[in-house]
């Protein structure tokens, strides 16, 4: 009698929140009080190897419970699925989740449901890489190009990228990969830091953290802007005086402005030589970004962390609306869709500089950039991954930064596994931290 095949037997979800608003970590012009959070999912199996798949959607506090509910709504697609079949072809699950004939009405391919799909798909890839005994970047970089193309949903994007073109990019990307892998494992992938630039920080803290960033080897920092122009001018002057003329300094408005306002504000800050202006207006306004880009050059335009799917990225590229494309590991429909976006960027010759910083995002997106370097773009020129120095200690395989570079992970998986004690402490509202916090508030109210 043949052994019973291993299957996914449970999909567990957790509403995990960290109180980052109390120190204004993560504060910007649109989000002044974020509590960095994760709608967290674990795919549990009955496989003899004991491996589980971990993934999450990133939010900033209230509404994280809504995101958890969206992940829960996908459970019936996953439980009972063959582990071997899932890991051999995550793309089938990806297409099934996106194609759910009733849940699709809530998108399609955007918003809470699409982020939920991304969390489940990323968990499937985490499981796949763990079972292969490889970190995800290596699994993707060593994968057969034809198989990678089979993982991509080309619907709605073939006017910009066909499967044959994607296959050609991946085949050409294999040239020199071994030499690049040696560089990656020895030197790492370039990073920039936003740790100094949160909008709620005073000038003393900005000065201290900007100087520390340069001392730590970062060649680019980023400042949040957009609430008050005079304040932004002062803060940019402070930062530039600290880091000097040779360190790149990006600015980020977090979608605060209308088109004309974005142009006026960016020009007012141009004297400080900003490398890019990030999210100058609504992430859905493709033509607005194109107008801004034409008006503020040579300041570059960067966007992507709130772009909903590969179709909008396609349009931004087609319209010449951005200089820097910023993927997010937990915004779109998971690894499969990010493969499409990386290949679109390569087709149009636009560098990818991922958004990260939120809880767990640094851990995830490093794998995608390293894959891009090894197997797609073949370069780190003008490519950096965002880094923020908090919450990494809650993960079993936290990022390692050395001299301003992400060091390549060696642990199998997608680096998404959170420490059990962190889950127990920060699950909302019954984890030990939040339960004690609520008790404390009740005591004061009494």
VOPAKOL-558175 format. One line per field, with one value per residue (C-alpha): residue number from 1; residue in one letter; x, y negated, z. Coordinates in pm, 1 decimal. Each point is the difference from the previous one (the first is absolute). Example, Ala and Ser with C-alpha at 12.3 -4.5 7.8 and 13.67 -1.06 7.14 Angstrom:
REM VOPAKOL-558175
pos = 1, 2
code = A, S
u = 1230.0, 137.0
v = 450.0, -344.0
w = 780.0, -66.0
***
This chain:
REM VOPAKOL-558175
pos = 1, 2, 3, 4, 5, 6, 7, 8, 9, 10, 11, 12, 13, 14, 15, 16, 17, 18, 19, 20, 21, 22, 23, 24, 25, 26, 27, 28, 29, 30, 31, 32, 33, 34, 35, 36, 37, 38, 39, 40, 41, 42, 43, 44, 45, 46, 47, 48, 49, 50, 51, 52, 53, 54, 55, 56, 57, 58, 59, 60, 61, 62, 63, 64, 65, 66, 67, 68, 69, 70, 71, 72, 73, 74, 75, 76, 77, 78, 79, 80, 81, 82, 83, 84, 85, 86, 87, 88, 89, 90, 91, 92, 93, 94, 95, 96, 97, 98, 99, 100, 101, 102, 103, 104, 105, 106, 107, 108, 109, 110, 111, 112, 113, 114, 115, 116, 117, 118, 119, 120, 121, 122, 123, 124, 125, 126, 127, 128, 129, 130, 131, 132, 133, 134, 135, 136, 137, 138, 139, 140, 141, 142, 143, 144, 145, 146, 147, 148, 149, 150, 151, 152, 153, 154, 155, 156, 157, 158, 159, 160, 161, 162, 163, 164, 165, 166, 167, 168, 169, 170, 171, 172, 173, 174, 175, 176, 177, 178, 179, 180, 181, 182, 183, 184, 185, 186, 187, 188, 189, 190, 191, 192, 193, 194, 195, 196, 197, 198, 199, 200, 201, 202, 203, 204, 205, 206, 207, 208, 209, 210, 211, 212, 213, 214, 215, 216, 217, 218, 219, 220, 221, 222, 223, 224, 225, 226, 227, 228, 229, 230, 231, 232, 233, 234, 235, 236, 237, 238, 239, 240, 241, 242, 243, 244, 245, 246, 247, 248, 249, 250, 251, 252, 253, 254, 255, 256, 257, 258, 259, 260, 261, 262, 263, 264, 265, 266, 267, 268, 269, 270, 271, 272, 273, 274, 275, 276, 277, 278, 279, 280, 281, 282, 283, 284, 285, 286, 287, 288, 289, 290, 291, 292, 293, 294, 295, 296, 297, 298, 299, 300, 301, 302, 303, 304, 305, 306, 307, 308, 309, 310, 311, 312, 313, 314, 315, 316, 317, 318, 319, 320, 321, 322, 323, 324, 325, 326, 327, 328, 329, 330, 331, 332, 333, 334, 335, 336, 337, 338, 339, 340, 341, 342, 343, 344, 345, 346, 347, 348, 349, 350, 351, 352, 353, 354, 355, 356, 357, 358, 359, 360, 361, 362, 363, 364, 365, 366, 367, 368, 369, 370, 371, 372, 373, 374, 375, 376, 377, 378, 379, 380, 381, 382, 383, 384, 385, 386, 387, 388, 389, 390, 391, 392, 393, 394, 395, 396, 397, 398, 399, 400, 401, 402, 403, 404, 405, 406, 407, 408, 409, 410, 411, 412, 413, 414, 415, 416, 417, 418, 419, 420, 421, 422, 423, 424, 425, 426, 427, 428, 429, 430, 431, 432, 433, 434, 435, 436, 437, 438, 439, 440, 441, 442, 443, 444, 445, 446
code = X, X, X, X, X, X, X, X, X, X, X, X, X, X, X, X, X, X, X, X, X, X, X, X, X, X, X, X, X, X, X, X, X, X, X, X, X, X, X, X, X, X, X, X, X, X, X, X, X, X, X, X, X, X, X, X, X, X, X, X, X, X, X, X, X, X, X, X, X, X, X, X, X, X, X, X, X, X, X, X, X, X, X, X, X, X, X, X, X, X, X, X, X, X, X, X, X, X, X, X, X, X, X, X, X, X, X, X, X, X, X, X, X, X, X, X, X, X, X, X, X, X, X, X, X, X, X, X, X, X, X, X, X, X, X, X, X, X, X, X, X, X, X, X, X, X, X, X, X, X, X, X, X, X, X, X, X, X, X, X, X, X, X, X, X, X, X, X, X, X, X, X, X, X, X, X, X, X, X, X, X, X, X, X, X, X, X, X, X, X, X, X, X, X, X, X, X, X, X, X, X, X, X, X, X, X, X, X, X, X, X, X, X, X, X, X, X, X, X, X, X, X, X, X, X, X, X, X, X, X, X, X, X, X, X, X, X, X, X, X, X, X, X, X, X, X, X, X, X, X, X, X, X, X, X, X, X, X, X, X, X, X, X, X, X, X, X, X, X, X, X, X, X, X, X, X, X, X, X, X, X, X, X, X, X, X, X, X, X, X, X, X, X, X, X, X, X, X, X, X, X, X, X, X, X, X, X, X, X, X, X, X, X, X, X, X, X, X, X, X, X, X, X, X, X, X, X, X, X, X, X, X, X, X, X, X, X, X, X, X, X, X, X, X, X, X, X, X, X, X, X, X, X, X, X, X, X, X, X, X, X, X, X, X, X, X, X, X, X, X, X, X, X, X, X, X, X, X, X, X, X, X, X, X, X, X, X, X, X, X, X, X, X, X, X, X, X, X, X, X, X, X, X, X, X, X, X, X, X, X, X, X, X, X, X, X, X, X, X, X, X, X, X, X, X, X, X, X, X, X, X, X, X, X, X, X, X, X, X, X, X, X, X, X, X, X
u = 0.0, 141.2, 36.2, -270.8, 121.1, 70.7, -264.6, -64.8, -207.3, -48.4, 21.0, 59.8, -26.5, 111.7, -63.2, 346.1, 61.1, 303.1, -33.4, 235.0, -218.1, 121.7, 346.2, -129.5, 194.5, -144.9, -166.8, -54.5, -223.8, -292.3, 52.5, 97.1, -59.0, 59.7, 2.1, 190.9, -201.7, -16.3, -304.2, 192.0, -72.2, 151.5, -62.3, 31.6, 52.3, 15.1, 324.2, 262.8, 256.5, -212.7, 39.2, -257.4, -58.5, -0.8, -121.0, -169.6, -154.6, 144.0, -234.5, 40.5, -248.4, -376.8, -143.4, 252.6, -293.6, -171.1, 312.2, 7.5, -365.1, 85.7, 272.2, -245.4, -235.7, 259.0, 41.5, -223.7, 222.8, 304.1, -100.6, 27.7, 232.8, 287.8, 326.7, 201.0, -228.7, -9.5, 377.6, 48.9, -233.3, -96.8, -133.6, -303.6, -106.2, 72.0, -232.9, -265.2, -5.8, -6.5, -266.1, -244.9, -323.5, -160.0, 294.8, 124.0, -292.0, 169.0, 296.6, 84.0, 373.1, 9.9, -51.7, -52.3, -81.0, 300.8, 231.1, -152.9, 77.6, 355.3, 37.8, -117.5, 210.0, 310.1, -61.6, -17.3, 335.4, 147.4, -109.9, 137.9, 341.6, 19.3, -77.3, 265.0, 252.3, 75.7, -54.5, -261.6, 241.2, 211.4, -297.1, -124.3, 343.3, 74.1, -347.3, -53.4, -102.9, -288.8, -135.2, 27.6, -193.7, -269.5, -44.7, -98.1, -349.3, 45.9, -363.9, -33.7, 373.7, 85.3, -18.5, 313.1, 160.5, -67.6, 95.4, 262.7, 154.1, 2.7, 166.7, 263.3, 75.9, 40.4, 217.4, 227.6, 2.4, 178.6, 319.9, 253.5, -231.2, 268.1, 233.6, -283.2, -90.8, 354.5, -23.6, -341.2, 107.3, 318.9, -113.4, -380.3, -258.7, 6.6, -243.4, -123.4, -154.3, -312.1, 73.0, 116.5, -279.4, -334.4, -208.4, -63.4, 369.8, 147.1, 313.4, 227.2, -114.8, 17.5, 355.6, 114.9, -155.5, 110.6, 359.3, -27.4, -131.7, 305.1, 229.3, -171.8, 80.2, -329.2, 44.4, -362.1, -252.5, -365.7, -206.1, -377.0, -145.8, -334.4, -163.3, 153.2, 230.2, 197.9, 54.0, 113.7, 245.6, 150.6, 19.7, 153.5, 256.5, 86.9, 32.0, 206.9, 237.9, 50.2, 48.2, 186.8, -30.5, 104.7, -273.7, -324.8, -303.4, -346.8, -327.6, -336.4, -341.2, -207.7, -269.0, -66.1, -17.9, -208.0, 195.6, 62.9, 85.6, 246.8, 179.5, 13.3, 114.3, 265.0, 145.8, 14.3, 212.2, 216.8, 280.3, 78.4, 62.4, -261.7, 71.9, -366.8, -343.0, -198.1, -378.5, -56.2, -370.4, -267.8, 149.3, -287.7, 73.0, 217.8, -24.6, 51.8, 329.2, 102.2, -77.5, 196.3, 295.9, 23.5, -17.3, 242.6, 289.7, 284.0, -160.3, -117.2, -352.9, -39.3, -315.8, -140.3, -62.3, -373.5, -31.1, -267.5, 108.0, 212.6, -247.0, 52.4, 376.5, -26.9, -176.6, 250.6, 278.1, -182.1, -74.6, 357.3, -138.2, 275.8, 378.1, 13.3, -238.3, -66.6, -139.0, -154.2, 14.1, -338.9, -212.0, -63.9, -92.3, 319.5, 316.8, -171.2, -118.3, 329.1, 175.6, -213.4, 77.5, 375.2, -6.3, -206.2, 256.9, 281.5, -182.0, -27.2, 348.7, -124.8, 190.1, -186.1, 52.1, -243.7, -209.2, 68.3, 23.0, -339.8, -3.8, 153.6, 19.5, 379.8, 16.5, -214.6, 101.3, 374.0, -64.9, -172.7, 276.1, 269.2, -184.9, -31.0, 374.5, 95.5, -252.1, -178.4, 168.9, 351.1, 104.8, -19.9, 65.2, -247.1, -174.3, -43.2, -235.7, -162.1, 101.7, -148.7, 160.7, -289.3, -203.9, 250.0, 56.5, -351.3, 105.7, 194.5, 206.2, 37.8, 175.5, 372.2, 138.0, 372.7, 162.5, -323.8, -78.3, -253.1, 187.4, -149.4, -214.2, 115.0, -293.5, -250.4, -326.1, -124.9, 127.5, -364.7, -15.0, -77.3, 115.2, -275.5, 61.0, -54.5, -327.7, -110.9, 96.6, -128.7, -314.5, -279.9, -186.3, 71.9, 379.3, 187.3, 115.1, -339.2, -194.4, 223.9, -23.8, -378.8, -8.0, 226.8, -231.2, -304.8, 179.8, 66.8, -359.1, -125.2
v = 0.0, -337.0, -262.0, -262.6, -323.4, -290.8, -273.4, -343.0, 71.3, -348.3, -368.7, -194.8, -378.2, -261.1, -371.7, -119.5, -365.2, -187.6, -336.3, -197.2, -313.1, -65.0, -101.0, -137.0, 269.8, 21.5, -343.0, -188.9, -269.3, 236.9, 243.4, -195.4, 279.9, 345.0, 315.4, 233.6, 319.0, 334.3, 198.8, 322.4, 341.5, 344.5, 292.6, 310.7, 341.5, 363.0, 50.2, 210.3, -281.0, -224.5, -304.3, -281.2, -294.1, -347.8, -323.4, -328.6, -322.9, -321.6, -261.2, -285.7, 84.2, -46.1, 218.0, 276.7, 211.5, -62.5, 122.0, 313.7, 66.2, -25.2, 261.6, 220.7, -22.7, 180.2, 294.8, 237.7, -32.2, 121.7, 261.9, 351.2, -100.7, 235.9, -141.4, 152.5, -148.7, -339.0, -24.7, 126.9, -267.8, -293.0, -173.1, 227.7, -116.2, -358.6, 21.8, 179.5, -263.7, -291.5, 173.5, 77.9, -92.8, -158.3, -147.4, -152.7, -242.7, -162.1, -99.8, 110.7, 15.4, -295.5, -97.1, 217.4, 323.5, -27.4, -61.9, 304.5, 204.8, -131.2, 113.9, 353.7, 23.4, -125.2, 263.1, 264.8, -118.5, 0.9, 363.9, 79.1, -145.2, 169.8, 338.6, -63.6, -85.4, -337.9, -367.0, -131.7, -224.3, 302.9, 220.2, -263.7, -79.0, 367.6, 83.1, 97.2, -311.6, 184.9, 96.1, -358.0, -125.1, 260.5, -157.8, -340.0, -116.5, -191.2, -99.2, -376.1, -58.7, 167.1, -338.1, -84.2, 338.3, 333.7, 342.2, 32.7, -334.9, 98.2, 330.0, -180.0, -238.5, 290.9, 199.5, -297.4, -65.1, 326.0, -128.3, -86.7, 107.7, 197.2, -299.4, -217.6, 258.4, -13.3, -378.9, 26.2, 251.3, -192.1, -361.9, 9.5, -220.6, -380.6, -151.1, -344.8, -100.8, -190.6, 40.9, -360.5, -161.3, 65.4, -314.9, 3.0, -8.7, -327.8, -156.1, 144.6, 353.1, -57.4, -132.7, 287.4, 275.1, -149.5, -17.0, 357.9, 116.5, -136.8, 149.0, 336.7, -3.9, -108.1, -206.7, -115.4, -116.0, -99.1, -271.0, -14.9, -329.2, -153.6, -136.9, -349.3, -150.9, -224.6, 295.9, 215.6, -265.1, -18.6, 377.8, 52.5, -270.8, 171.4, 342.5, -122.6, -185.3, 320.9, 251.1, -229.3, -30.6, 353.7, 194.5, 38.7, -140.9, 105.2, -159.4, 169.4, -174.0, 315.5, -109.0, -329.7, -237.3, -88.6, -15.8, -375.5, -1.1, 287.1, -195.0, -320.6, 174.7, 213.3, -302.5, -182.8, 285.6, 38.7, -212.7, 290.7, 232.1, 268.3, 316.3, 91.8, -114.8, 302.8, 35.1, -366.5, 56.6, 272.0, 339.0, 48.1, -320.9, 125.0, -316.6, -217.5, 173.6, -53.5, -372.5, -29.5, 190.2, -230.8, -308.4, 84.7, 157.8, 55.9, 107.2, 354.7, 126.1, 323.4, 189.5, 346.6, 89.3, -68.0, 96.2, 265.1, 245.0, 75.3, -180.1, -339.9, 58.7, 78.9, -328.9, -201.1, 147.6, -46.5, -363.8, -79.2, -105.4, 118.6, 23.0, 242.0, 294.1, 102.4, 347.9, 103.1, 364.4, -11.3, -245.0, 189.0, 366.6, 149.1, 133.5, 96.9, -351.7, -153.4, 223.8, -164.1, -349.1, 63.6, 122.4, -300.5, -229.3, 184.0, -26.0, -379.4, -43.3, -154.7, 75.8, 168.0, -140.7, 183.3, -147.3, 160.8, -113.7, 117.8, 301.8, 290.1, -179.7, -25.2, 373.2, 81.2, -241.9, 63.5, 337.7, -161.0, -256.0, 265.8, 214.1, -304.8, -59.7, 360.8, 98.3, -304.1, -341.4, 126.5, -323.2, -196.4, -333.6, -259.2, 277.5, -7.0, 168.9, -210.6, 83.2, -104.9, 108.3, 132.2, 315.9, 240.1, 179.1, 146.2, 227.9, 324.8, -102.2, -377.9, -212.1, -52.9, -339.1, -45.1, -322.8, -121.0, 327.1, 278.3, 326.0, 294.7, 223.5, 360.0, 149.7, 189.6, -182.1, -355.8, -133.9, -47.9, 214.5, -204.8, 108.7, 182.6, -218.9, -314.3, 138.3, 81.5, -342.3, -228.3, 174.0, -254.6, -38.7, 307.0, 30.9, -65.1, -349.4, -125.6, 166.6, -168.9, -329.1, 11.6, 87.7, -299.3, -230.6, 129.4, -61.5, -361.2, -46.7, 126.7
w = 0.0, -101.9, 276.7, 31.8, -162.7, 231.1, -0.6, 142.2, 309.6, 147.6, -86.4, 322.2, 13.6, 254.2, 46.1, 109.7, 85.0, 130.0, 183.9, -226.2, 19.9, 351.7, -120.2, -335.3, -185.5, -350.2, 14.5, -324.9, -148.5, -59.8, 288.6, 312.9, 254.0, -152.1, 208.1, -231.6, -32.4, -176.7, -102.7, 41.2, -151.7, 55.2, -235.7, 215.0, -156.8, 102.7, -193.2, 172.5, -33.7, 223.2, -221.8, 7.3, -230.2, 154.6, -157.3, 85.2, -119.3, 143.1, 145.5, 248.0, 274.5, -16.0, -273.3, 51.0, 118.5, -335.3, -178.7, 217.3, -88.1, -369.6, 39.2, 188.7, -298.1, -214.0, 236.8, -196.3, -306.4, 193.1, 256.7, -138.5, -282.9, -78.3, 136.2, -284.5, -264.4, 170.0, 19.9, -354.8, -137.0, 228.4, -311.4, -7.2, 346.1, -98.9, -299.7, 204.1, 271.5, -244.7, -205.8, 282.5, -175.9, 307.1, 190.1, -325.8, 15.2, 302.0, -216.2, -246.8, 72.5, 234.6, 360.3, 305.1, -186.1, -229.9, 295.0, 169.1, -310.9, 13.7, 361.2, -79.8, -316.4, 180.0, 267.3, -273.8, -137.6, 351.0, 31.9, -346.6, 77.8, 339.6, -154.2, -265.9, 271.7, -160.6, 78.5, -241.0, -191.9, -85.0, -89.4, -245.9, -142.7, -67.9, -133.7, -361.4, -198.1, -164.8, 342.7, 125.4, -301.5, 73.1, 343.2, -141.8, -87.1, -328.2, -24.7, -62.1, -55.5, -333.3, -175.3, 201.1, 76.1, -169.0, 139.0, -274.6, 94.7, 367.5, -84.6, -205.4, 288.0, 241.6, -237.2, -60.0, 374.2, 66.6, -162.1, 269.8, 282.2, 183.0, 10.9, 128.8, 261.5, 136.4, 26.2, 165.0, 263.7, 79.0, -24.6, 15.7, -170.6, 42.5, 250.1, 93.1, 329.8, 101.0, 371.0, 33.6, -194.8, 168.8, 1.6, 374.3, 93.2, 127.7, -148.9, 267.0, -71.0, -376.3, 32.3, 220.3, -213.6, -333.1, 122.4, 126.4, -339.2, -179.0, 264.6, -52.3, -371.2, -157.7, -315.6, -8.5, 258.6, -35.2, 168.2, 31.3, -123.3, -88.3, 314.9, 13.4, -264.0, 234.1, 230.7, -293.7, -116.3, 347.9, 39.6, -344.8, 76.3, 327.9, -161.9, -294.1, 232.5, 197.7, -282.7, -240.4, -378.2, -95.3, 179.3, -191.7, 178.1, -114.4, 112.4, 43.4, 4.4, 55.1, -252.4, 181.4, -298.3, -300.2, -327.5, -6.6, 370.4, -50.3, -270.5, 204.5, 320.1, -170.2, -177.2, 331.9, 142.0, -311.1, 149.3, 232.3, -295.0, 73.8, -195.4, -35.1, 108.1, 111.5, -25.0, -92.3, -65.0, -10.6, -92.8, -246.8, -194.8, -284.0, -210.1, 307.2, 67.9, -362.8, 29.5, 323.8, -141.6, -301.4, 222.3, 282.5, -191.5, 75.8, 329.5, -65.4, 66.9, 197.7, 87.9, 54.4, 364.0, -40.8, -366.4, -2.5, -268.5, -304.6, -228.6, 162.5, 1.9, -370.8, -64.9, 204.3, -210.6, -328.9, 82.3, 101.0, 336.7, 233.9, 21.6, 292.7, 39.7, 360.0, 42.6, 330.9, 106.3, 176.8, -200.8, -325.3, -46.8, 137.0, -161.8, -325.3, -74.3, 108.9, -253.0, -268.5, 130.9, 14.7, -359.4, -111.4, 159.2, -177.1, -332.9, 41.1, 147.2, 325.6, 323.8, 286.6, 350.7, 229.2, 275.9, 335.7, 358.8, 123.8, 229.1, -193.7, -334.3, 7.6, 69.7, -304.1, -270.1, 25.4, -164.3, -299.4, -59.2, 25.4, -252.5, -226.1, 22.4, -64.3, -268.6, -147.8, -3.8, 71.3, 171.0, 324.5, -172.2, 135.2, 193.0, 376.8, 245.8, 269.4, 355.9, 332.6, 323.8, 205.0, 68.7, -159.7, 330.6, -26.4, -289.4, 13.5, -304.2, 30.5, -259.0, 40.4, -103.6, -41.4, -121.3, -152.1, -178.6, 48.8, 46.5, -187.9, 225.0, 32.8, 193.0, -218.2, -62.0, -54.7, 337.7, 102.3, 313.8, 309.8, 342.2, 193.4, 304.2, -210.7, -131.4, 353.9, 130.9, -277.9, -128.0, 32.5, 232.5, 212.9, -25.7, 321.2, -101.2, -115.5, 282.6, 256.3, -188.6, -5.7, 370.9, 66.7, -194.2, 190.2, 327.0, -93.9, -112.9, 335.3
***
